Amino acid sequence: MGEVLALVEARLRTALGEPDARAAVTFLGTDRIEVLRFVDGGLVRYATLGMSARPMADPTAVLADPVEGPRAELILTVRGGLADTDKVLRPLAVLAATPQVEGVVVAPGASLDVGEPLWPGAPFGSVLVAESGGLVEDLELDEPMDPVRFLPLLPMTANEAAWKRVHGAKALEERWLDRGTDLRDPLRGPVGLELD
């Protein structure tokens, strides 16, 4: 477990540089989850460390496989200095603990809801999980372990989350793209969701 996390942290440092802050959260009955903060010009990136220590288990499986299964960490990128986004540390740790607590597999296209604003005054209480491989490359581990995927999180307003449930993740991403939505803006309003 510790060896995997050391490799994951090394991959994050290679891709994002040195973290300028880190915080740890432990929930009853779960492993410790850390959140690392990286500042890159005007962007602030928050990355979880600890979610990939164990593979995510299929919720229908009788016993969780301790070696094989998908592994992931979460990354959130926002524009710095516009909101008190450092308060996202605990909600991010909650999302990273979801596979252990609820027995779910976090994968691209999924919605994750924290039930409260991601940070004070945020219009977002949930995120859309995007595809890995862009910002931080997947980390291959020794067989038979699955690679660690670094999944970007895209904040969603309540209306966007509801629209996504009806129309799907791809349709929401296309709507954001068509409208030129700045998904890194911590103060952005909801995208127009009226049907053309």
NULUM-790374 format. One record per residue (C-alpha): residue in one letter; x, y negated, z negated. Coordinates in Angstrom, 3 decimals, decimal comma, m for minus. Each point is the difference from the previous one (the first is absolute). Layout:
[r 'A'; [X; Y; Z]]
...
END
This chain:
[r 'M'; [0,000; 0,000; 0,000]]
[r 'G'; [2,718; m2,479; m0,986]]
[r 'E'; [2,061; 0,916; 3,060]]
[r 'V'; [m2,909; m0,789; 2,330]]
[r 'L'; [m0,580; m3,371; m1,654]]
[r 'A'; [3,707; m0,887; 0,228]]
[r 'L'; [m0,140; 0,670; 3,758]]
[r 'V'; [m3,220; m1,998; 0,316]]
[r 'E'; [1,490; m2,984; m1,827]]
[r 'A'; [3,109; 0,168; 2,185]]
[r 'R'; [m2,188; m0,049; 3,129]]
[r 'L'; [m1,946; m3,003; m1,311]]
[r 'R'; [3,228; m1,879; m0,773]]
[r 'T'; [1,403; 0,792; 3,457]]
[r 'A'; [m3,140; m1,292; 1,716]]
[r 'L'; [m0,972; m2,896; m2,271]]
[r 'G'; [3,172; m1,039; m1,843]]
[r 'E'; [0,501; m0,255; m3,745]]
[r 'P'; [m3,162; m0,317; m2,113]]
[r 'D'; [m0,093; m3,201; m2,021]]
[r 'A'; [m2,422; 1,420; m2,575]]
[r 'R'; [m1,525; 3,284; m1,097]]
[r 'A'; [m2,709; 1,054; m2,399]]
[r 'A'; [m1,067; 3,404; m1,299]]
[r 'V'; [m3,467; 1,215; m0,890]]
[r 'T'; [m0,917; 3,327; m1,570]]
[r 'F'; [m3,574; 1,231; m0,166]]
[r 'L'; [m1,105; 2,729; m2,395]]
[r 'G'; [0,664; 3,386; 1,572]]
[r 'T'; [1,976; m1,332; 2,978]]
[r 'D'; [3,622; m0,541; 0,946]]
[r 'R'; [1,530; m3,444; m0,296]]
[r 'I'; [m0,596; m2,260; 3,008]]
[r 'E'; [2,327; m2,897; 0,719]]
[r 'V'; [m0,700; m2,943; 2,282]]
[r 'L'; [2,993; m1,720; 1,584]]
[r 'R'; [m0,172; m3,545; 1,365]]
[r 'F'; [2,077; m1,053; 3,006]]
[r 'V'; [0,152; m3,600; 1,227]]
[r 'D'; [0,755; m0,460; 3,702]]
[r 'G'; [m0,078; m3,657; 1,020]]
[r 'G'; [m3,589; m1,116; m0,502]]
[r 'L'; [m1,300; 3,549; m0,435]]
[r 'V'; [m0,340; 2,003; m3,197]]
[r 'R'; [m0,174; 3,777; 0,281]]
[r 'Y'; [m1,162; 2,252; m2,819]]
[r 'A'; [0,915; 3,689; 0,259]]
[r 'T'; [m1,022; 2,812; m2,311]]
[r 'L'; [2,548; 2,506; m1,273]]
[r 'G'; [m1,243; 3,194; m1,636]]
[r 'M'; [m3,007; 1,006; 2,076]]
[r 'S'; [2,215; 2,246; 2,167]]
[r 'A'; [1,493; 1,885; m2,958]]
[r 'R'; [m2,619; 2,705; 0,521]]
[r 'P'; [m1,826; 1,022; 3,151]]
[r 'M'; [m3,615; m1,112; 0,267]]
[r 'A'; [m2,316; 2,973; m0,446]]
[r 'D'; [m3,029; 0,909; 2,062]]
[r 'P'; [m2,919; m0,666; m2,359]]
[r 'T'; [m1,571; 3,342; 1,013]]
[r 'A'; [3,117; 2,018; m0,933]]
[r 'V'; [m0,247; 2,093; m3,159]]
[r 'L'; [3,657; m0,629; m0,894]]
[r 'A'; [2,179; m2,905; 1,109]]
[r 'D'; [3,151; 1,046; 1,885]]
[r 'P'; [2,983; m1,500; m1,864]]
[r 'V'; [2,175; m0,136; 3,159]]
[r 'E'; [m2,009; m0,195; 3,225]]
[r 'G'; [m2,520; m2,665; 0,891]]
[r 'P'; [m0,063; m3,621; 1,140]]
[r 'R'; [2,037; m2,581; m1,898]]
[r 'A'; [m0,302; m3,763; 0,223]]
[r 'E'; [0,800; m3,375; m1,504]]
[r 'L'; [m2,010; m3,204; 0,518]]
[r 'I'; [1,211; m3,387; 1,282]]
[r 'L'; [m1,874; m3,300; m0,157]]
[r 'T'; [1,329; m3,096; 1,786]]
[r 'V'; [m1,292; m3,531; m0,690]]
[r 'R'; [1,148; m3,553; 0,632]]
[r 'G'; [1,755; m1,288; m3,097]]
[r 'G'; [m0,839; m3,085; m2,016]]
[r 'L'; [m3,686; m0,266; 0,958]]
[r 'A'; [m1,554; 2,027; m2,839]]
[r 'D'; [0,989; 1,811; m3,203]]
[r 'T'; [0,544; 3,254; 1,891]]
[r 'D'; [2,394; 1,432; m2,620]]
[r 'K'; [m3,131; 0,991; m1,929]]
[r 'V'; [m0,495; 2,683; 2,705]]
[r 'L'; [2,530; 2,231; m1,792]]
[r 'R'; [m2,547; 1,797; m2,178]]
[r 'P'; [m2,636; 0,473; 2,761]]
[r 'L'; [2,742; 1,385; 2,275]]
[r 'A'; [1,114; 2,430; m2,698]]
[r 'V'; [m3,644; 1,075; m0,450]]
[r 'L'; [m0,261; 0,713; 3,739]]
[r 'A'; [3,291; 1,923; m0,049]]
[r 'A'; [m1,266; 2,139; m2,904]]
[r 'T'; [m3,252; 0,838; 1,832]]
[r 'P'; [1,276; 3,320; 1,447]]
[r 'Q'; [0,940; 1,246; m3,500]]
[r 'V'; [m3,079; m1,375; m1,753]]
[r 'E'; [m2,697; 0,738; 2,578]]
[r 'G'; [1,614; 2,763; 2,033]]
[r 'V'; [m0,279; m1,828; 3,313]]
[r 'V'; [2,342; m0,131; 2,970]]
[r 'V'; [0,768; m3,593; 1,004]]
[r 'A'; [0,355; m0,193; 3,787]]
[r 'P'; [m0,210; m2,605; 2,778]]
[r 'G'; [m3,562; m1,188; 0,591]]
[r 'A'; [m1,018; 0,488; m3,633]]
[r 'S'; [m1,490; m2,741; m2,157]]
[r 'L'; [1,204; m0,405; m3,572]]
[r 'D'; [m2,023; m2,103; m2,430]]
[r 'V'; [1,316; m1,389; m3,291]]
[r 'G'; [m3,391; m1,353; m1,126]]
[r 'E'; [1,398; m3,458; m0,770]]
[r 'P'; [1,920; m2,720; 1,864]]
[r 'L'; [3,502; 1,094; 0,998]]
[r 'W'; [1,308; m3,178; m1,681]]
[r 'P'; [m1,713; m2,956; m1,715]]
[r 'G'; [m2,379; m1,709; 2,422]]
[r 'A'; [0,672; 2,505; 2,787]]
[r 'P'; [m2,919; 0,577; 2,387]]
[r 'F'; [1,208; 3,613; 0,286]]
[r 'G'; [m0,868; 2,928; m2,270]]
[r 'S'; [0,931; 2,774; 2,402]]
[r 'V'; [2,578; 0,860; 2,645]]
[r 'L'; [0,126; 1,854; 3,283]]
[r 'V'; [2,875; 2,490; 0,261]]
[r 'A'; [1,888; m0,539; 3,274]]
[r 'E'; [2,327; 2,282; 1,974]]
[r 'S'; [3,538; 0,559; m1,268]]
[r 'G'; [3,230; m0,331; 1,939]]
[r 'G'; [0,089; m3,718; 0,733]]
[r 'L'; [1,621; m1,911; m2,829]]
[r 'V'; [1,627; 2,959; m1,797]]
[r 'E'; [0,730; 3,203; 1,900]]
[r 'D'; [m1,308; 3,303; m1,345]]
[r 'L'; [2,486; 1,765; m2,265]]
[r 'E'; [0,695; 3,602; 0,975]]
[r 'L'; [0,510; 2,354; m2,945]]
[r 'D'; [1,481; 3,507; m0,128]]
[r 'E'; [m2,291; 2,783; 1,214]]
[r 'P'; [m2,628; 1,004; m0,964]]
[r 'M'; [m0,805; m3,482; m1,401]]
[r 'D'; [m1,992; m2,399; 2,165]]
[r 'P'; [1,541; m3,384; 0,836]]
[r 'V'; [m0,798; m3,056; m2,109]]
[r 'R'; [m2,115; m2,493; 1,949]]
[r 'F'; [0,035; m3,691; m0,874]]
[r 'L'; [m3,583; m1,127; 0,534]]
[r 'P'; [m0,765; m3,714; 0,490]]
[r 'L'; [m3,072; m1,330; m1,806]]
[r 'L'; [m2,262; m2,574; 1,685]]
[r 'P'; [m2,204; m1,950; m2,448]]
[r 'M'; [m3,738; 0,055; 0,812]]
[r 'T'; [m2,824; m2,237; m1,160]]
[r 'A'; [m3,180; 1,719; m1,222]]
[r 'N'; [m1,736; m0,734; 3,339]]
[r 'E'; [2,940; 1,396; 1,974]]
[r 'A'; [0,038; 3,150; m2,142]]
[r 'A'; [m3,746; 0,492; 0,561]]
[r 'W'; [0,388; m0,605; 3,744]]
[r 'K'; [2,883; 2,500; 0,116]]
[r 'R'; [m2,172; 2,676; m1,647]]
[r 'V'; [m2,514; m0,365; 2,831]]
[r 'H'; [2,273; m0,594; 2,999]]
[r 'G'; [3,283; 1,645; m1,029]]
[r 'A'; [3,546; m1,113; m0,734]]
[r 'K'; [1,044; m0,347; 3,642]]
[r 'A'; [m2,927; m2,315; 0,774]]
[r 'L'; [0,873; m2,229; m2,971]]
[r 'E'; [3,655; m0,161; 1,002]]
[r 'E'; [m1,038; m0,935; 3,554]]
[r 'R'; [m2,313; m2,707; m1,370]]
[r 'W'; [2,872; m1,444; m2,062]]
[r 'L'; [2,249; 0,067; 3,062]]
[r 'D'; [m2,618; m1,569; 2,307]]
[r 'R'; [m0,595; m2,830; m2,490]]
[r 'G'; [3,727; m0,607; m0,617]]
[r 'T'; [m0,436; 0,696; m3,732]]
[r 'D'; [3,066; m0,652; m2,155]]
[r 'L'; [m0,165; 3,070; m2,234]]
[r 'R'; [2,931; m1,285; m2,055]]
[r 'D'; [m1,838; m3,150; m1,077]]
[r 'P'; [m1,013; 0,575; m3,655]]
[r 'L'; [m2,680; m2,712; 0,300]]
[r 'R'; [m1,535; 0,925; 3,360]]
[r 'G'; [m3,743; 0,178; 0,401]]
[r 'P'; [m1,883; 2,958; 1,458]]
[r 'V'; [0,275; 0,625; 3,720]]
[r 'G'; [m3,156; m0,617; 2,063]]
[r 'L'; [m1,763; 3,344; 0,177]]
[r 'E'; [m3,003; m0,904; 2,142]]
[r 'L'; [m0,361; 2,361; 2,934]]
[r 'D'; [0,789; m1,519; 3,393]]
END
